[in-house]
């Protein structure tokens, strides 16, 4: 029986172990192996041998110990579906700060807000060309060479590059769609003294956002069409604002984490753009909400909600994490 497992590649063995511990049916794993070219008898023997492996058996036992927690999450999923919230991402106009916090922030529900940024100077002053004219001489750090590194989200340091803001904007406007060049939250552009005046162009609605000097509380994102942020979750609730261009979001509830093949803490192994359900069959159980956030719109992303983001145009975005609530933003403390 051990020979049956040994005949499979290490990657395949790890895949079998992970999915068996997750509770994926052995028959489904056998079918996936056969579809990938493994002879039926070898697939059957390999799955059975993996299922009986002591490490897998131990993992399954540990999973059973968490059965009550999983059942509670399954109940939350059922309620989410009964309410119909799994069908469409809610889009609202005219939401008051109080309703936003009570109906969405405290209730752990996402929502797209229309008109919430009306009157913000940033909607005009942060257009790409306007940024280049005002701050083109300022040197900024960006992420470059992302397309040559599959691990750029997990290991960003090799991608850090410094260039003038004006040159960066020129390359975005002239270069066409790309995932190669992106100014992200990791670059802390708004912490630079020369760019701090950008914050004069944003507003902090009372009862929603708190003005603060805390590093990283407000983050800037600038990139071309084609920039992709892989499927992940944040540890606190995020209020995302779109200044220029459009971004497509795919969101999955935090209480479906068990279907997301999480690894490296906040990152999933699944590409939500093109999910491989043979490799990640449990992902097929996830409820995916998809919508496009356009200029002047905001998206509330609750803590722990998974999201993958694709820029459809040259894009400028802003994110906030300092909420005007007692105790501040509530954080998911990973242990």
MARVEX-293810 format. One record per atom (N, C-alpha, C): residue in three letters; x, y, z. Coordinates in steps of 0.02 Angstrom, whole numbers, padded with zeros to 5 digits, always signed. Layout:
MARVEX-293810
ALAXYZ ...
This chain:
MARVEX-293810
UNK+00041-00060+00000 UNK+00000+00000+00000 UNK+00043+00063+00000 UNK+00098+00061+00037 UNK+00143+00118+00038 UNK+00172+00132-00030 UNK+00182+00078-00070 UNK+00209+00087-00138 UNK+00161+00129-00181 UNK+00096+00123-00167 UNK+00047+00160-00206 UNK+00055+00235-00196 UNK+00070+00256-00134 UNK+00082+00327-00121 UNK+00149+00348-00150 UNK+00199+00306-00141 UNK+00266+00323-00164 UNK+00268+00332-00240 UNK+00222+00299-00277 UNK+00222+00305-00349 UNK+00196+00373-00372 UNK+00164+00409-00327 UNK+00139+00476-00344 UNK+00192+00528-00328 UNK+00190+00584-00363 UNK+00239+00637-00352 UNK+00229+00667-00282 UNK+00282+00698-00254 UNK+00275+00730-00188 UNK+00219+00783-00188 UNK+00213+00821-00243 UNK+00160+00871-00247 UNK+00091+00839-00244 UNK+00084+00781-00278 UNK+00020+00746-00278 UNK+00005+00717-00209 UNK+00056+00691-00176 UNK+00046+00665-00109 UNK+00024+00719-00061 UNK+00055+00777-00066 UNK+00036+00833-00023 UNK-00035+00856-00038 UNK-00053+00856-00102 UNK-00121+00875-00122 UNK-00172+00826-00094 UNK-00158+00761-00099 UNK-00203+00711-00071 UNK-00212+00721+00004 UNK-00156+00729+00039 UNK-00159+00736+00112 UNK-00200+00797+00132 UNK-00189+00854+00098 UNK-00224+00915+00116 UNK-00299+00907+00106 UNK-00319+00877+00049 UNK-00390+00871+00035 UNK-00425+00818+00077 UNK-00389+00765+00094 UNK-00419+00715+00138 UNK-00430+00744+00208 UNK-00382+00783+00232 UNK-00391+00814+00298 UNK-00448+00864+00295 UNK-00458+00898+00238 UNK-00513+00945+00231 UNK-00581+00911+00227 UNK-00580+00844+00217 UNK-00643+00808+00213 UNK-00669+00797+00143 UNK-00629+00811+00092 UNK-00651+00798+00023 UNK-00659+00723+00013 UNK-00712+00702-00020 UNK-00727+00631-00029 UNK-00672+00596-00068 UNK-00649+00537-00045 UNK-00597+00500-00082 UNK-00616+00488-00155 UNK-00681+00475-00169 UNK-00702+00462-00237 UNK-00688+00522-00283 UNK-00698+00582-00256 UNK-00685+00643-00295 UNK-00611+00650-00310 UNK-00569+00631-00262 UNK-00497+00635-00272 UNK-00474+00583-00323 UNK-00504+00524-00319 UNK-00488+00472-00369 UNK-00504+00497-00439 UNK-00564+00526-00448 UNK-00583+00551-00514 UNK-00535+00604-00539 UNK-00514+00648-00494 UNK-00467+00701-00514 UNK-00400+00671-00537 UNK-00376+00620-00501 UNK-00314+00588-00521 UNK-00320+00554-00589 UNK-00377+00521-00600 UNK-00387+00486-00664 UNK-00391+00538-00721 UNK-00426+00593-00709 UNK-00430+00645-00761 UNK-00363+00676-00776 UNK-00317+00673-00726 UNK-00250+00700-00736 UNK-00203+00649-00769 UNK-00229+00588-00782 UNK-00188+00538-00818 UNK-00164+00480-00776 UNK-00183+00476-00713 UNK-00163+00419-00671 UNK-00208+00360-00686 UNK-00180+00299-00696 UNK-00222+00240-00707 UNK-00271+00231-00649 UNK-00333+00209-00664 UNK-00384+00204-00612 UNK-00364+00163-00552 UNK-00333+00105-00562 UNK-00314+00064-00505 UNK-00261+00098-00462 UNK-00214+00131-00495 UNK-00162+00167-00458 UNK-00192+00226-00419 UNK-00240+00260-00451 UNK-00273+00315-00417 UNK-00310+00292-00355 UNK-00347+00237-00362 UNK-00385+00210-00306 UNK-00339+00189-00249 UNK-00285+00154-00268 UNK-00238+00130-00217 UNK-00201+00188-00184 UNK-00184+00238-00224 UNK-00148+00295-00197 UNK-00190+00334-00147 UNK-00253+00345-00163 UNK-00297+00381-00118 UNK-00307+00342-00053 UNK-00318+00276-00059 UNK-00329+00235+00000 UNK-00267+00234+00044 UNK-00208+00229+00012 UNK-00146+00229+00051 UNK-00136+00295+00086 UNK-00151+00350+00051 UNK-00143+00415+00083 UNK-00192+00423+00141 UNK-00253+00397+00131 UNK-00303+00402+00184 UNK-00281+00366+00248 UNK-00245+00311+00239 UNK-00223+00270+00296 UNK-00156+00293+00325 UNK-00124+00341+00292 UNK-00059+00364+00318 UNK-00067+00393+00388 UNK-00023+00376+00435 UNK-00031+00401+00504 UNK-00037+00476+00509 UNK+00001+00513+00469 UNK-00002+00586+00474 UNK-00071+00611+00451 UNK-00098+00581+00398 UNK-00164+00601+00374 UNK-00218+00582+00424 UNK-00213+00521+00451 UNK-00261+00500+00502 UNK-00260+00547+00562 UNK-00200+00568+00582 UNK-00194+00614+00638 UNK-00225+00682+00620 UNK-00213+00704+00559 UNK-00242+00767+00538 UNK-00318+00764+00536 UNK-00345+00708+00514 UNK-00418+00700+00512 UNK-00447+00699+00582 UNK-00411+00668+00629 UNK-00434+00667+00698 UNK-00434+00737+00727 UNK-00381+00775+00712 UNK-00379+00844+00737 UNK-00436+00884+00707 UNK-00452+00871+00643 UNK-00507+00906+00611 UNK-00573+00890+00645 UNK-00581+00826+00665 UNK-00643+00807+00699 UNK-00650+00844+00765 UNK-00594+00857+00799 UNK-00597+00893+00862 UNK-00625+00963+00853 UNK-00616+00989+00792 UNK-00642+01056+00777 UNK-00711+01053+00743 UNK-00741+00994+00746 UNK-00805+00984+00712 UNK-00859+01031+00734 UNK-00862+01047+00799 UNK-00914+01093+00823 UNK-00904+01163+00795 UNK-00840+01184+00790 UNK-00826+01249+00760 UNK-00846+01250+00687 UNK-00830+01196+00652 UNK-00847+01191+00581 UNK-00923+01192+00572 UNK-00958+01156+00617 UNK-01031+01155+00613 UNK-01061+01224+00623 UNK-01030+01262+00669 UNK-01053+01331+00680 UNK-01043+01374+00618 UNK-00985+01366+00586 UNK-00972+01403+00524 UNK-01021+01382+00470 UNK-01035+01317+00466 UNK-01084+01294+00416 UNK-01153+01324+00428 UNK-01171+01332+00492 UNK-01234+01364+00509 UNK-01234+01437+00485 UNK-01178+01470+00495 UNK-01172+01540+00472 UNK-01178+01544+00396 UNK-01149+01496+00361 UNK-01155+01494+00288 UNK-01228+01485+00268 UNK-01262+01440+00302 UNK-01333+01427+00286 UNK-01375+01490+00297 UNK-01363+01526+00351 UNK-01401+01588+00364 UNK-01385+01640+00310 UNK-01322+01644+00291 UNK-01301+01691+00238 UNK-01339+01676+00173 UNK-01346+01613+00157 UNK-01381+01594+00096 UNK-01456+01604+00102 UNK-01485+01589+00161 UNK-01556+01600+00171 UNK-01574+01673+00161 UNK-01530+01718+00182 UNK-01543+01790+00174 UNK-01534+01813+00102 UNK-01505+01770+00060 UNK-01493+01789-00010 UNK-01431+01831-00021 UNK-01391+01838+00032 UNK-01332+01882+00027 UNK-01276+01851-00014 UNK-01283+01787-00032 UNK-01231+01754-00071 UNK-01241+01765-00146 UNK-01297+01795-00165 UNK-01313+01802-00236 UNK-01281+01864-00268 UNK-01279+01919-00231 UNK-01257+01982-00260 UNK-01228+02027-00207 UNK-01175+02061-00224 UNK-01144+02110-00179 UNK-01190+02172-00176 UNK-01211+02190-00116 UNK-01258+02246-00110 UNK-01225+02311-00130 UNK-01263+02352-00165 UNK-01240+02417-00190 UNK-01290+02470-00167 UNK-01266+02521-00130 UNK-01311+02568-00099 UNK-01290+02641-00113 UNK-01340+02684-00118 UNK-01328+02756-00123 UNK-01367+02789-00066 UNK-01339+02842-00038 UNK-01374+02879+00014 UNK-01371+02847+00082 UNK-01321+02805+00094 UNK-01314+02773+00160 UNK-01283+02823+00209 UNK-01315+02831+00266 UNK-01289+02876+00317 UNK-01231+02841+00353 UNK-01187+02881+00385 UNK-01133+02850+00424 UNK-01160+02801+00476 UNK-01214+02818+00510 UNK-01241+02773+00561 UNK-01265+02707+00531 UNK-01301+02711+00474 UNK-01324+02649+00443 UNK-01265+02608+00417 UNK-01215+02641+00390 UNK-01157+02605+00365 UNK-01125+02564+00421 UNK-01117+02594+00478 UNK-01085+02558+00533 UNK-01129+02504+00562 UNK-01193+02519+00572 UNK-01238+02471+00604 UNK-01257+02414+00558 UNK-01271+02429+00495 UNK-01297+02377+00449 UNK-01241+02337+00417 UNK-01180+02366+00413 UNK-01127+02332+00376 UNK-01064+02321+00417 UNK-01035+02373+00446 UNK-00973+02363+00485 UNK-00984+02314+00543 UNK-01032+02330+00587 UNK-01043+02286+00645 UNK-01074+02220+00625 UNK-01111+02218+00570 UNK-01143+02157+00548 UNK-01097+02113+00506 UNK-01036+02138+00492 UNK-00986+02097+00456 UNK-01010+02081+00385 UNK-01037+02133+00351 UNK-01063+02124+00283 UNK-01031+02175+00237 UNK-01012+02154+00177 UNK-00984+02202+00129 UNK-01038+02242+00095 UNK-01020+02300+00069 UNK-01067+02341+00031 UNK-01027+02389-00013 UNK-01053+02402-00074 UNK-01026+02454-00117 UNK-01065+02517-00104 UNK-01031+02572-00091 UNK-01062+02636-00075 UNK-01054+02684-00134 UNK-01109+02708-00158 UNK-01109+02757-00212 UNK-01122+02826-00183 UNK-01084+02875-00206 UNK-01093+02944-00183 UNK-01062+02960-00116 UNK-01030+02911-00085 UNK-01002+02923-00018 UNK-00940+02967-00021 UNK-00908+02971-00079 UNK-00849+03013-00087 UNK-00864+03079-00122 UNK-00928+03094-00132 UNK-00945+03157-00166 UNK-00915+03216-00129 UNK-00883+03261-00166 UNK-00853+03321-00136 UNK-00781+03312-00115 UNK-00753+03252-00121 UNK-00683+03242-00103 UNK-00639+03273-00157 UNK-00594+03319-00140 UNK-00548+03347-00191 UNK-00506+03292-00225 UNK-00494+03237-00191 UNK-00453+03184-00220 UNK-00481+03157-00286 UNK-00547+03161-00295 UNK-00577+03134-00356 UNK-00551+03171-00418 UNK-00531+03233-00411 UNK-00501+03271-00466 UNK-00425+03274-00460 UNK-00401+03286-00401 UNK-00330+03300-00391 UNK-00287+03237-00391 UNK-00318+03178-00387 UNK-00280+03116-00388 UNK-00286+03078-00454 UNK-00312+03110-00505 UNK-00311+03078-00571 UNK-00238+03069-00592 UNK-00221+03016-00628 UNK-00151+03000-00641 UNK-00110+03058-00669 UNK-00136+03093-00719 UNK-00098+03148-00748 UNK-00090+03205-00698 UNK-00141+03217-00658 UNK-00137+03269-00607 UNK-00084+03252-00555 UNK-00080+03189-00536 UNK-00028+03168-00489 UNK+00041+03179-00518 UNK+00049+03163-00583 UNK+00114+03172-00615 UNK+00133+03246-00617 UNK+00085+03290-00629 UNK+00100+03361-00633 UNK+00118+03390-00565 UNK+00085+03366-00513 UNK+00097+03394-00445 UNK+00158+03363-00411 UNK+00168+03299-00422 UNK+00219+03263-00383 UNK+00268+03224-00427 UNK+00272+03242-00491 UNK+00314+03204-00537 UNK+00387+03200-00517 UNK+00412+03251-00481 UNK+00483+03253-00462 UNK+00498+03210-00401 UNK+00447+03187-00366 UNK+00458+03150-00303 UNK+00477+03077-00319 UNK+00529+03053-00285 UNK+00547+02983-00293 UNK+00502+02940-00249 UNK+00475+02887-00279 UNK+00431+02841-00243 UNK+00456+02770-00252 UNK+00440+02728-00204 UNK+00455+02657-00210 UNK+00394+02623-00241 UNK+00406+02579-00289 UNK+00353+02540-00321 UNK+00375+02467-00323 UNK+00327+02424-00340 UNK+00342+02354-00351 UNK+00350+02342-00426 UNK+00409+02320-00447 UNK+00423+02308-00518 UNK+00447+02237-00529 UNK+00438+02212-00590 UNK+00459+02144-00605 UNK+00414+02091-00575 UNK+00352+02108-00561 UNK+00306+02061-00529 UNK+00289+02002-00574 UNK+00287+02014-00640 UNK+00266+01960-00685 UNK+00317+01904-00689 UNK+00379+01918-00671 UNK+00431+01865-00674 UNK+00436+01828-00608 UNK+00396+01846-00559 UNK+00400+01814-00493 UNK+00330+01792-00471 UNK+00319+01727-00471 UNK+00253+01702-00451 UNK+00240+01715-00377 UNK+00293+01726-00338 UNK+00286+01735-00266 UNK+00288+01809-00246 UNK+00274+01855-00292 UNK+00284+01926-00276 UNK+00239+01950-00220 UNK+00180+01919-00211 UNK+00138+01939-00155 UNK+00165+01914-00089 UNK+00197+01856-00090 UNK+00223+01826-00029 UNK+00292+01851-00011 UNK+00333+01864-00062 UNK+00402+01887-00052 UNK+00412+01952-00092 UNK+00387+02008-00067 UNK+00388+02069-00108 UNK+00455+02105-00111 UNK+00499+02093-00064 UNK+00560+02134-00060 UNK+00601+02136-00124 UNK+00610+02079-00160 UNK+00650+02083-00222 UNK+00620+02128-00276 UNK+00556+02146-00268 UNK+00523+02186-00319 UNK+00526+02262-00305 UNK+00552+02280-00247 UNK+00553+02351-00228 UNK+00600+02390-00274 UNK+00574+02444-00305 UNK+00612+02485-00352 UNK+00595+02559-00339 UNK+00644+02603-00346 UNK+00632+02674-00336 UNK+00636+02710-00403 UNK+00587+02753-00415 UNK+00587+02795-00476 UNK+00547+02858-00461 UNK+00553+02907-00507 UNK+00514+02968-00498 UNK+00440+02954-00513 UNK+00398+02987-00476 UNK+00326+02976-00482 UNK+00303+02991-00554 UNK+00330+03044-00583 UNK+00310+03062-00651 UNK+00327+03007-00701 UNK+00387+02977-00695 UNK+00406+02923-00740 UNK+00362+02862-00729 UNK+00346+02848-00667 UNK+00301+02792-00651 UNK+00233+02802-00685 UNK+00204+02862-00678 UNK+00138+02875-00708 UNK+00143+02870-00785 UNK+00197+02896-00814 UNK+00205+02892-00887 UNK+00204+02819-00910 UNK+00239+02776-00874 UNK+00242+02706-00894 UNK+00173+02672-00887 UNK+00133+02694-00837 UNK+00066+02666-00830 UNK+00022+02686-00889 UNK+00026+02749-00908 UNK-00018+02776-00959 UNK+00001+02752-01029 UNK+00065+02738-01039 UNK+00088+02720-01107 UNK+00101+02645-01115 UNK+00105+02609-01060 UNK+00129+02540-01065 UNK+00077+02487-01078 UNK+00012+02503-01071 UNK-00040+02453-01081 UNK-00048+02408-01021 UNK-00094+02360-01026 UNK-00109+02315-00969 UNK-00047+02276-00947 UNK-00038+02271-00881 UNK+00020+02237-00854 UNK+00010+02224-00780 UNK+00040+02170-00756 UNK+00042+02158-00683 UNK+00114+02167-00658 UNK+00154+02203-00697 UNK+00225+02206-00683 UNK+00245+02265-00639 UNK+00205+02318-00638 UNK+00225+02380-00606 UNK+00166+02406-00564 UNK+00176+02415-00498 UNK+00120+02431-00455 UNK+00145+02467-00393 UNK+00115+02524-00377 UNK+00127+02557-00313 UNK+00074+02532-00266 UNK+00093+02496-00214 UNK+00046+02462-00169 UNK+00053+02489-00098 UNK+00011+02462-00054 UNK+00013+02482+00016 UNK+00082+02469+00046 UNK+00116+02418+00022 UNK+00183+02400+00048 UNK+00234+02454+00035 UNK+00220+02499-00012 UNK+00268+02552-00029 UNK+00261+02614+00015 UNK+00208+02618+00055 UNK+00199+02671+00104 UNK+00211+02741+00073 UNK+00182+02753+00014 UNK+00194+02817-00019 UNK+00169+02876+00023 UNK+00113+02867+00056 UNK+00084+02923+00094 UNK+00123+02938+00158 UNK+00173+02897+00174 UNK+00216+02912+00231 UNK+00273+02958+00212 UNK+00284+02968+00147 UNK+00337+03012+00124 UNK+00318+03084+00138 UNK+00365+03123+00163 UNK+00352+03193+00180 UNK+00326+03231+00119 UNK+00356+03217+00061 UNK+00338+03255+00000 UNK+00266+03240-00023 UNK+00237+03184-00001 UNK+00171+03165-00025 UNK+00117+03172+00029 UNK+00136+03194+00089 UNK+00087+03197+00143 UNK+00030+03246+00127 UNK+00043+03296+00085 UNK-00009+03344+00069 UNK-00066+03312+00030 UNK-00054+03253+00001 UNK-00109+03218-00032 UNK-00167+03205+00016 UNK-00152+03196+00079 UNK-00204+03181+00128 UNK-00251+03240+00139 UNK-00231+03299+00118 UNK-00276+03357+00123 UNK-00335+03349+00076 UNK-00330+03304+00027 UNK-00382+03295-00023 UNK-00433+03242-00006 UNK-00426+03210+00052 UNK-00474+03158+00072 UNK-00516+03183+00131 UNK-00571+03149+00144 UNK-00616+03169+00198 UNK-00627+03110+00245 UNK-00643+03125+00306 UNK-00653+03075+00358 UNK-00723+03082+00387 UNK-00773+03048+00359 UNK-00842+03056+00382 UNK-00847+03040+00457 UNK-00876+03087+00494 UNK-00884+03076+00566 UNK-00926+03014+00579 UNK-00904+02973+00625 UNK-00939+02912+00641 UNK-00919+02853+00597 UNK-00876+02866+00548 UNK-00852+02812+00504 UNK-00776+02807+00508 UNK-00742+02861+00489 UNK-00669+02860+00487 UNK-00640+02908+00537 UNK-00582+02890+00563 UNK-00547+02931+00612 UNK-00482+02957+00582 UNK-00474+03023+00583 UNK-00411+03051+00560 UNK-00355+03032+00608 UNK-00299+03009+00582 UNK-00245+02986+00625 UNK-00178+02995+00590 UNK-00125+02999+00629 UNK-00057+03002+00602 UNK-00024+02934+00604 UNK-00061+02883+00622 UNK-00034+02815+00626 UNK-00010+02791+00558 UNK+00053+02768+00556 UNK+00082+02744+00492 UNK+00040+02687+00464 UNK+00024+02691+00399 UNK-00012+02638+00366 UNK-00087+02640+00374 UNK-00113+02689+00410 UNK-00186+02692+00420 UNK-00223+02710+00355 UNK-00190+02749+00312 UNK-00217+02766+00246 UNK-00165+02745+00195 UNK-00187+02708+00144 UNK-00140+02680+00096 UNK-00160+02698+00025 UNK-00109+02708-00017 UNK-00118+02727-00087 UNK-00099+02668-00131 UNK-00140+02659-00185 UNK-00128+02606-00234 UNK-00133+02638-00304 UNK-00081+02631-00345 UNK-00081+02659-00412 UNK-00050+02607-00459 UNK-00085+02591-00513 UNK-00058+02541-00559 UNK-00094+02541-00625 UNK-00069+02503-00673 UNK-00100+02498-00739 UNK-00158+02449-00739 UNK-00195+02448-00794 UNK-00242+02393-00804 UNK-00203+02327-00802 UNK-00233+02277-00771 UNK-00200+02212-00768 UNK-00167+02196-00702 UNK-00161+02246-00658 UNK-00132+02230-00593 UNK-00179+02184-00555 UNK-00150+02133-00524 UNK-00189+02082-00490 UNK-00163+02072-00420 UNK-00207+02076-00371 UNK-00190+02057-00303 UNK-00222+01990-00289 UNK-00181+01940-00272 UNK-00205+01872-00265 UNK-00255+01866-00208 UNK-00290+01810-00206 UNK-00342+01797-00157 UNK-00312+01796-00086 UNK-00339+01840-00043 UNK-00312+01848+00024 UNK-00366+01879+00068 UNK-00352+01885+00132 UNK-00396+01924+00175 UNK-00355+01971+00217 UNK-00385+02027+00238 UNK-00353+02073+00284 UNK-00373+02055+00355 UNK-00332+02075+00402 UNK-00345+02059+00472 UNK-00393+02107+00506 UNK-00406+02164+00474 UNK-00455+02212+00499 UNK-00500+02233+00442 UNK-00556+02264+00459 UNK-00602+02289+00408 UNK-00568+02345+00368 UNK-00581+02347+00303 UNK-00552+02396+00258 UNK-00608+02435+00223 UNK-00601+02501+00220 UNK-00644+02541+00177 UNK-00603+02561+00117 UNK-00621+02533+00060 UNK-00584+02543-00003 UNK-00618+02596-00044 UNK-00580+02645-00069 UNK-00607+02697-00112 UNK-00574+02698-00180 UNK-00614+02701-00233 UNK-00586+02702-00300 UNK-00587+02774-00326 UNK-00529+02799-00344 UNK-00522+02868-00367 UNK-00526+02872-00444 UNK-00485+02832-00477 UNK-00482+02832-00551 UNK-00482+02761-00576 UNK-00514+02749-00633 UNK-00516+02682-00661 UNK-00565+02637-00624 UNK-00564+02573-00643 UNK-00609+02523-00613 UNK-00570+02462-00589 UNK-00596+02431-00538 UNK-00567+02369-00513 UNK-00623+02317-00503 UNK-00608+02256-00524 UNK-00656+02201-00514 UNK-00637+02162-00451 UNK-00685+02154-00407 UNK-00675+02118-00345 UNK-00712+02051-00347 UNK-00679+02001-00320 UNK-00712+01938-00303 UNK-00704+01929-00228 UNK-00760+01924-00193 UNK-00759+01919-00120 UNK-00792+01854-00097 UNK-00764+01826-00043 UNK-00790+01764-00014 UNK-00793+01773+00062 UNK-00848+01753+00094 UNK-00855+01766+00165 UNK-00800+01735+00208 UNK-00786+01769+00263 UNK-00736+01745+00310 UNK-00755+01677+00339 UNK-00820+01664+00345 UNK-00842+01602+00376 UNK-00841+01543+00326 UNK-00812+01554+00267 UNK-00799+01499+00221 UNK-00725+01487+00211 UNK-00685+01509+00260 UNK-00613+01501+00257 UNK-00593+01428+00247 UNK-00633+01381+00274 UNK-00616+01310+00269 UNK-00615+01285+00197 UNK-00642+01324+00150 UNK-00643+01304+00079 UNK-00591+01341+00038 UNK-00549+01381+00070 UNK-00505+01427+00034 UNK-00433+01405+00028 UNK-00414+01348+00054 UNK-00345+01323+00049 UNK-00296+01377+00070 UNK-00308+01404+00129 UNK-00266+01457+00156 UNK-00196+01431+00170 UNK-00146+01471+00155 UNK-00077+01455+00174 UNK-00040+01522+00183 UNK+00017+01518+00217 UNK+00055+01579+00231 UNK+00009+01631+00263 UNK-00030+01611+00311 UNK-00073+01655+00351 UNK-00131+01683+00311 UNK-00122+01739+00275 UNK-00180+01772+00246 UNK-00189+01758+00171 UNK-00150+01716+00141 UNK-00153+01704+00069 UNK-00183+01636+00053 UNK-00223+01634+00000 UNK-00251+01571-00024 UNK-00209+01545-00082 UNK-00212+01480-00092 UNK-00178+01450-00149 UNK-00220+01454-00213 UNK-00283+01472-00206 UNK-00330+01472-00263 UNK-00325+01537-00302 UNK-00326+01532-00368 UNK-00332+01590-00411 UNK-00406+01598-00426 UNK-00437+01649-00396 UNK-00509+01659-00404 UNK-00528+01678-00475 UNK-00480+01702-00515 UNK-00494+01717-00585 UNK-00505+01653-00624 UNK-00464+01602-00610 UNK-00468+01538-00645 UNK-00460+01481-00595 UNK-00510+01469-00553 UNK-00503+01418-00501 UNK-00496+01348-00530 UNK-00447+01311-00505 UNK-00435+01242-00526 UNK-00471+01197-00477 UNK-00532+01177-00494 UNK-00573+01138-00448 UNK-00550+01065-00443 UNK-00509+01043-00489 UNK-00480+00976-00481 UNK-00427+00977-00426 UNK-00387+01029-00425 UNK-00335+01035-00374 UNK-00364+01059-00307 UNK-00415+01103-00311 UNK-00443+01133-00251 UNK-00519+01121-00250 UNK-00541+01060-00243 UNK-00613+01045-00249 UNK-00656+01078-00196 UNK-00631+01088-00136 UNK-00671+01119-00083 UNK-00691+01190-00101 UNK-00651+01224-00144 UNK-00667+01292-00164 UNK-00734+01296-00199 UNK-00755+01241-00229 UNK-00819+01240-00264 UNK-00878+01253-00218 UNK-00868+01246-00152 UNK-00921+01259-00103 UNK-00925+01332-00083 UNK-00877+01373-00104 UNK-00875+01442-00082 UNK-00925+01485-00120 UNK-00953+01534-00086 UNK-00999+01583-00116 UNK-00958+01644-00137 UNK-00951+01654-00202 UNK-00909+01708-00228 UNK-00953+01765-00251 UNK-00943+01824-00222 UNK-00977+01885-00243 UNK-00930+01923-00290 UNK-00956+01943-00347 UNK-00914+01978-00396 UNK-00947+02043-00417 UNK-00907+02097-00419 UNK-00933+02161-00444 UNK-00874+02207-00460 UNK-00890+02261-00496 UNK-00840+02310-00515 UNK-00851+02373-00475 UNK-00797+02399-00446 UNK-00799+02462-00409 UNK-00769+02516-00454 UNK-00809+02568-00467 UNK-00788+02620-00514 UNK-00769+02685-00479 UNK-00749+02735-00517 UNK-00728+02799-00489 UNK-00781+02829-00443 UNK-00760+02852-00384 UNK-00805+02883-00337 UNK-00843+02834-00294 UNK-00833+02769-00303 UNK-00867+02718-00263 UNK-00821+02692-00209 UNK-00851+02668-00155 UNK-00813+02638-00100 UNK-00840+02568-00087 UNK-00798+02526-00060 UNK-00817+02457-00043 UNK-00795+02443+00028 UNK-00841+02423+00070 UNK-00824+02401+00138 UNK-00809+02327+00136 UNK-00748+02309+00155 UNK-00726+02238+00155 UNK-00718+02218+00228 UNK-00763+02177+00255 UNK-00758+02158+00325 UNK-00695+02118+00340 UNK-00672+02122+00402 UNK-00613+02085+00423 UNK-00621+02011+00407 UNK-00569+01983+00376 UNK-00569+01912+00362 UNK-00603+01892+00298 UNK-00640+01938+00266 UNK-00671+01920+00202 UNK-00617+01915+00148 UNK-00617+01861+00112 UNK-00568+01848+00060 UNK-00585+01889-00001 UNK-00533+01915-00035 UNK-00546+01953-00096 UNK-00486+01949-00143 UNK-00502+01947-00207 UNK-00453+01951-00260 UNK-00472+02010-00303 UNK-00422+02050-00323 UNK-00436+02115-00355 UNK-00397+02121-00420 UNK-00433+02138-00474 UNK-00403+02147-00540 UNK-00420+02217-00565 UNK-00369+02257-00583 UNK-00380+02323-00611 UNK-00399+02317-00684 UNK-00455+02348-00703 UNK-00478+02347-00772 UNK-00452+02406-00813 UNK-00428+02457-00778 UNK-00402+02518-00810 UNK-00341+02541-00769 UNK-00306+02592-00796 UNK-00258+02627-00754 UNK-00296+02651-00693 UNK-00270+02637-00634 UNK-00311+02642-00574 UNK-00275+02678-00517 UNK-00313+02719-00481 UNK-00290+02750-00419 UNK-00341+02734-00365 UNK-00318+02706-00309 UNK-00363+02685-00256 UNK-00334+02707-00189 UNK-00378+02709-00139 UNK-00358+02726-00071 UNK-00393+02678-00023 UNK-00360+02660+00031 UNK-00391+02617+00081 UNK-00381+02647+00150 UNK-00432+02636+00193 UNK-00432+02660+00262 UNK-00444+02600+00308 UNK-00412+02603+00368 UNK-00423+02551+00417 UNK-00432+02579+00488 UNK-00435+02646+00494 UNK-00447+02676+00560 UNK-00520+02698+00563 UNK-00562+02657+00595 UNK-00633+02672+00599 UNK-00649+02710+00664 UNK-00698+02755+00658 UNK-00718+02798+00714 UNK-00768+02761+00758 UNK-00743+02710+00793 UNK-00785+02669+00838 UNK-00746+02659+00903 UNK-00782+02647+00958 UNK-00746+02634+01021 UNK-00697+02577+01015 UNK-00635+02590+01034 UNK-00584+02538+01029 UNK-00553+02532+00961 UNK-00579+02568+00911 UNK-00550+02565+00844 UNK-00568+02501+00808 UNK-00538+02492+00750 UNK-00550+02434+00708 UNK-00539+02369+00748 UNK-00582+02321+00737 UNK-00575+02255+00769 UNK-00533+02211+00724 UNK-00481+02179+00754 UNK-00432+02142+00715 UNK-00438+02067+00728 UNK-00428+02029+00675 UNK-00424+01955+00680 UNK-00352+01939+00703 UNK-00346+01913+00762 UNK-00280+01897+00790 UNK-00261+01825+00772 UNK-00220+01817+00723 UNK-00198+01750+00703 UNK-00152+01721+00755 UNK-00162+01657+00770 UNK-00119+01624+00819 UNK-00088+01563+00788 
